[in-house]
Amino acid sequence: MWKIILLSTIQSLFLAAGQVLLKLATQHIDKLSLTWAFFRSLLTTWSLLASGLCMVVGTALWLYILKHFDFSIAYPITSISYIFGMLAAIFIFHETVPTTRWIGVALIMGGVLLAAK
C-alpha cells in the first residue's frame, strides 16, 4: 500500500508542478494569434517547456501506476494534488485561501483514506 501512496504522491507533485508552470507561462506568452511571433514566444518560454516536461513525467508515472495497481485505489489517491494546488496558490501565487476550501480538501482527503482501505 505504501508503494502506491508514494508513487501517486510523486505523480501528483509532477502534475501539480506542471499546472503551476503552465499558469506561470500564461503570464509570459503573447496574446493568442496565428503568427510566427506567437509561436516563437511559445517555444522560448521556459516555464511552458518545463510544464510539458512535468506533464510527461507525471503521465509516465501514471501509466506505471495503472499497470501495477487497482484503478479503484490509484485514482482516488491522486486527489492529493488538491493539497499541492492549494499550497501553490498560497506560496507561489500569493492567493488567500479561505477556510472553507481547506475544509473541502480535508473532506476529499478523508474520502481518499476511506477508498484506500
Secondary structure, 3 states (H helix, E strand, C coil): CHHHHHHHHHHHHHHHHHHHHHHHHHCCCCCCCCCHHHHHHHHCCHHHHHHHHHHHHHHHHHHHHHHHCCHHHHHHHHHHHHHHHHHHHHHCCCCCCCHHHHHHHHHHHHHHHHHHC
